[in-house]
Amino acid sequence: MSENPQTADGTPTDGTTTDGTTTDGTSAAAEAVVEVEAPPEEVTAELAEDMHIATGTREPILVSSGVTMQFGGLRALSDVNLSLHEGEIIGLIGPNGAGKTTFFNCLTGLYTPTSGQVTLRGRAMPQDPARVTEAGVARTFQNIRLFPSMTATENVLVGRHVRMKQGPISSLLHGPRFRRSEAEAAERAEKLLAFVGLTRFSDELARNLPYGDQRRLEIARALATDPSVLLLDEPTAGMNAQETEATRQLIFAIRDLGVSVVVIEHDTKFIFTLCDRVLVLVQGELLVEGSPDEVRGDPRVVEAYLGAPPEEVSAQLQTGGAADGAGTAEGKSE
């Protein structure tokens, strides 16, 4: 399993410190190599009942219509449409600089589109990230954004805060409503850590967790907000094959909770074996949309990744080398 390259304080350390680091500056948690198991079925069932997200209608839940994003003279997105249904996993791929993360930022209120609209369950998405989270859309980022000096449990509780409704007086006096809300939040955090396979690290500082576990902790924190839609920005970046497969199974389990998922990923093999539909962005425009097989076999997609002339694209499709080449080309950060 990959290790976090940073030490507890960002510099080499001598001896074991109070935050759990060892003589070489890595944490005891980071040194433990533990096989990641699929989320326990009983925990998945309990969370699905607690969250009550899916309606079973299979209706579009998140829709972007003609989303365009322009920065001065640079058009980063041009008329991008997306329709995410309940219980669906959509993959978003494209060459470097295609506008994938910019699109996520438009979906989550970090950017206000120059034109076009984003709706959630038929209602216009608020142009404020906090209100977007309250509405039911959560996300993770390309770069890990945990609170490094807080424990895994505390990081998940931060995400749960958006659903805690006790008033200021109850919070100040620690009244019955406050205590009940705190207990419910702690119970949910415990279930979510079990769901992502991090129970053993519940009291460990986030900065001491192995890299792959930090990624899973981010997902747990996002799930703590009870989202209807989860946007994952490169969830397997930097992971080894074992961690990548564990993440695939985790995303399937997230769908079983009733959460619809959109995934940006540079590993096209991962996307093609995970998603119900795949969208390809090229230079800010939607090039292709379809099933994994349709997208994988489309010459325009291969040409967009490889820059190959049509005759070479055709030859690659015939030999089955197109998908492998695309996966290699996607191995860089956007």
Secondary structure, 3 states (H helix, E strand, C coil): CCCCCCCCCCCCCCCCCCCCECCCCCEHHHHCCCCCCCCCHHHHHHHHHHHCCCCCCCCEEEEEEEEEEEECCEEEEEEEEEEEECCCEEEEECCCCCCHHHHHHHHCCCCCCCEEEEEECCEECCCCHHHHHHHCEEECCCCCCCCCCCEHHHHHHHHHHHHCCCCHHHHHHCCHHHHHHHHHHHHHHHHHHHHCCCHHHCCCEHHHCCHHHHHHHHHHHHHCCCCCEEEEECCCCCCCHHHHHHHHHHHHHHHHCCCEEEEECCCHHHHHCCCCEEEEEECCEEEEEECHHHHHCCHHHHHHHHCCCHHHHHHHHHHCCHHHHHHHHCCCCC
